[in-house]
Amino acid sequence: MSTGNRNPFRRRRDAPAGGRVPPAGLAGLALLLALAGGPARAADLPTLHLLMKDGRLFPETLEVPANTRFRLTVKNEGPGAAEFESLELRKELVLAPGISRNLVFAPMKPGRYRFFDEFHQDTAQGWIVAK
C-alpha cells in the first residue's frame, strides 16, 4: 500500500507556522489565568520568615493558619551551607551562605510538622504548627 507523495512529517498548509499559538489564543489564555487567580495570587500569600544561622533556627516554631497556603522565606546568614528539610511536608531547600529563597506550602491540616537543618541536625530542629 503506497501513501503516494504524502510525507507524514510535513507540516499541513493550514497549521500555524512553528506550532505557535495565534495572538487571539494568547489573549484568551491571559484572560483565563487572570480569572483563575494564577500568578497574581502569589503576592497575596501570607509570608513567614525563617533565619538559619550558625546551626540554629530563628524562630524554632512557626505558627501558620490551618487550611491556608503560605510562603516561607528562608535565609541563611551562617558562614556555611544550610538545608531546610521537612520529611513530613516533602520540602527540601539547600542554601549557600547569604542566600534567601521562598517555599510555598499547600494548605495544612491542623497539627505539628517537624523541619530541620540537614547539615546541623543536632542543634537545628523546628516545628510548623498549623492552627
N, C-alpha and C positions, 0 to 999 in steps of 0.2 A: 504494500500500500504506500503510495507516494503522497507527500504533502505538497508537492509542487514547489513553487518558489517561496513559500511562506517560511520565514525564519522565526521560530518561537521566541527568540531573544530580541527581536527587533521591536522598537517602540511603535505603538499604534499612532497613527497620524492625529487622532482626536485626543490623545492623552497629553496632559500638561508636560511641558519640557522639563526634564530633570526631576520629575516627580514632585515638583514644588506645589505648595498649596496656593490656590488663587487668592488674590487680595481679599475678596469677599469672604473666603473661608477663614482667613486670619482675623478679620473683624468679628466674625461670629464666635471664634474661639476666645478672643479677648472679652467679648460680652459674656460668654459662658463662665469664664474664670472670675469676672467681676461679680456676677450674680451668685456664684457658688462660694464667694469669700475666699478665693485662692490665696495668692501670695500676700495680698494686702492684710490678711488676718494675722500674719506672723508678728506684725508690730503691736497687735493688741494683746499678745500673750503676757500673763503675769511673769515677771522675771525675778529669780532669786540669784544670789551671788555666793560662790564658794571660793575661798582662798586656800591654796596649798602652798605651804612654806616650811622648809626645814623638817620635813617628815611629819607635819601636823596639818590638821584641817580646821579652818575657821569659817563658820561655826561647825561644830561637830554634829549638830542636829538641825535639820531644815524642816520647817513646818510648811505644808502646802495644802491648799483646799482639795478635798477628795473630789473625784469625778470631774476634774478640770485639767485641761492641757496646760503645761507651763514650760518656760525656758529656764535653764540653769546656765549661768555664765561661770565658767571655771577658769581661774587664773593661777598660774604657777609663778610665785615670787621667790622660789628657792633657787639655790645655786646649781641644782642638778635636775634631771628629768623627773616628772611625776606622772602617775597614771590613775585617773579616776576610773573605778570599775565597780559595777554592781551586777552580780550574777543573777539575782532575782529579777532585775529590770532589764537585763541583757543590754547594758550600756558599757562602753569602754572608750576611753579617750586618753591618748598619750600627749603630754605637753612638755615642750622644751622650756628651759628657763626663760621667764619674761613673757611667755605666750598666754593669751586668753582665747578660749573657744566656747561656743554655745552648744548645748544639747537640748533638744526638745523632747519632752516626755508626754506620752499618751496619758489620758485620764486614768487615775489610780483609784482602786477601791480603798476605803479606809483601812489603815494598817501601818506597820513599820517595815521599812525596806532598807536593808543594810547596803552600805557602799564603803569603799576603802581606797587607799593609795597602794596599788600593787607593789610599788618599789619600797614602801615603808609600812608594811602590814603590821608591824609590832607597835607602832605609835599612831598611825593614821587610820582610825576607824570612825565611821559616822553613820547616821540614820536619816532617812527621809521619812517624815511622819505625815501621812495623809489623814486629815480630819474632816 
